[in-house]
Amino acid sequence: MKLKVYVGWDPRENIAWEVCRYSILRRTDPTKVEVHPLVQSELRDLGLYNRPIDTLAATEFSLTRFLTPHLAGDVGYAVFADCDFLFLTDILSVIEELDKTKAVSVVKHNYRPAEIRKMDGCAQHLYPRKNWSSFMVFRCDNPAVRALTPDVVNSAEPSYLHRLQWLNDHEIGELDKGWNYLEGWYEPDYKNLKAIHYTLGGPWFEDKANCNFSRHWIDERDSMLHEQLSPAA
């Protein structure tokens, strides 16, 4: 069974989604993983998402991320990641690190950024468990995960969803911060990097061209573009 990975998509960050997807497939056996974009317009067309347009949301996938287990089905594991991730290792290895008794596993950040603006000038909102939901591994057959239906996603308060209040605390597993390494927040010499999260905006924005680990993302993008331009063997 393939691991299904859903990546947030926003029209302002299409290149970020493309590089994120490439970084996963470059390091993981493509016969064992599927990578899909969460495109809000498509989810609306399917009748899975019908919330009013939120003009204050930082991205179009702010809440559609919680449709991940419904889209994946009720067997095995599924992963959600923001599009501003760059994966540095085989994403399948995260499954080996899970506590299999947990419904959802995340990096439990204590993230309190001082910036009032984040990527592309969007407002920075502070709230408990901030960025926990930016990388989630769902155990799809867990009853608490199966209860996260499209009806819940379409009706619940955003804070209820993002703070994982639809789970009991003991149902939330913890991952090493290397799986959701917040660029600009964690120490730059951390030795267990698995995925860099450019949560304040990455090198695809002009004003972030020289952020920490910018060269990692630029090299990945260039490798992707080179492959796309190279004639098929």
Backbone hydrogen bonds, N-H to C=O, Kabsch-Sander energy under -0.5 kcal/mol:
donor,donor_aa,acceptor,acceptor_aa,energy
3,L,32,K,-2.6
4,K,77,Y,-0.9
5,V,3,L,-0.6
5,V,34,E,-2.9
6,Y,79,V,-3.2
7,V,36,H,-3.0
8,G,81,A,-2.1
9,W,38,L,-1.4
13,E,10,D,-2.2
14,N,11,P,-0.7
17,W,13,E,-1.9
18,E,14,N,-2.4
19,V,15,I,-2.3
20,C,16,A,-2.5
21,R,17,W,-2.8
22,Y,18,E,-2.4
23,S,19,V,-2.7
24,I,20,C,-1.5
25,L,21,R,-2.5
26,R,22,Y,-2.3
27,R,23,S,-0.6
27,R,24,I,-1.0
28,T,24,I,-1.0
32,K,29,D,-2.5
34,E,3,L,-2.7
36,H,5,V,-2.9
38,L,7,V,-2.7
39,V,37,P,-1.0
40,Q,38,L,-0.7
42,E,39,V,-0.5
43,L,39,V,-2.1
44,R,40,Q,-2.3
45,D,41,S,-2.1
46,L,42,E,-1.7
47,G,44,R,-1.5
48,L,43,L,-2.3
49,Y,43,L,-1.1
55,T,53,I,-0.8
57,A,54,D,-1.0
62,S,59,T,-1.1
65,R,61,F,-1.1
66,F,63,L,-1.7
67,L,64,T,-2.2
68,T,65,R,-1.6
71,L,67,L,-2.4
72,A,68,T,-2.2
73,G,69,P,-1.6
78,A,138,F,-1.8
79,V,4,K,-2.5
80,F,136,M,-2.6
81,A,6,Y,-2.1
82,D,134,S,-1.9
85,F,82,D,-0.6
86,L,196,I,-2.1
88,L,194,K,-3.2
89,T,194,K,-0.8
93,S,90,D,-1.7
94,V,91,I,-1.5
95,I,92,L,-1.2
96,E,92,L,-0.6
97,E,93,S,-0.6
97,E,94,V,-0.9
98,L,95,I,-1.1
100,K,98,L,-0.9
102,K,99,D,-2.2
103,A,171,E,-1.8
104,V,171,E,-1.6
105,S,137,V,-2.1
106,V,173,G,-2.2
108,K,106,V,-0.6
109,H,107,V,-1.7
112,R,110,N,-0.6
118,K,122,C,-3.4
119,M,199,T,-0.6
121,G,118,K,-1.6
122,C,119,M,-2.0
124,Q,116,I,-2.3
125,H,123,A,-0.7
130,K,127,Y,-1.0
132,W,129,R,-2.0
134,S,131,N,-1.0
135,F,132,W,-0.9
136,M,80,F,-1.9
137,V,105,S,-2.2
138,F,78,A,-3.2
138,F,136,M,-0.6
139,R,103,A,-3.0
140,C,76,G,-2.2
140,C,138,F,-0.9
142,N,139,R,-1.9
145,V,142,N,-0.6
146,R,142,N,-2.6
147,A,143,P,-1.5
148,L,145,V,-1.6
149,T,147,A,-2.0
153,V,149,T,-2.3
154,N,150,P,-2.3
155,S,151,D,-0.8
155,S,152,V,-0.8
156,A,152,V,-2.8
161,L,157,E,-1.6
162,H,158,P,-3.0
163,R,159,S,-2.2
164,L,161,L,-1.4
165,Q,160,Y,-1.9
166,W,160,Y,-0.6
167,L,164,L,-1.5
171,E,168,N,-2.2
172,I,169,D,-1.7
173,G,104,V,-3.2
173,G,171,E,-0.7
175,L,106,V,-2.7
179,W,176,D,-2.2
180,N,177,K,-1.5
181,Y,178,G,-0.6
181,Y,195,A,-2.3
182,L,180,N,-0.7
183,E,181,Y,-0.9
183,E,197,H,-2.5
185,W,182,L,-2.2
186,Y,182,L,-2.0
190,Y,187,E,-1.4
194,K,178,G,-2.4
195,A,178,G,-2.6
196,I,86,L,-2.5
197,H,181,Y,-3.3
198,Y,84,D,-2.8
198,Y,196,I,-0.6
199,T,197,H,-1.8
201,G,198,Y,-2.0
205,F,202,G,-2.4
208,K,205,F,-1.9
209,A,206,E,-1.3
211,C,208,K,-1.7
214,S,211,C,-1.8
217,W,213,F,-1.4
218,I,214,S,-2.6
219,D,215,R,-2.6
220,E,216,H,-1.8
221,R,217,W,-2.8
222,D,218,I,-2.7
223,S,219,D,-2.2
224,M,220,E,-2.3
225,L,221,R,-2.8
226,H,222,D,-2.4
227,E,223,S,-2.1
228,Q,224,M,-2.2
229,L,225,L,-1.8
230,S,226,H,-1.4
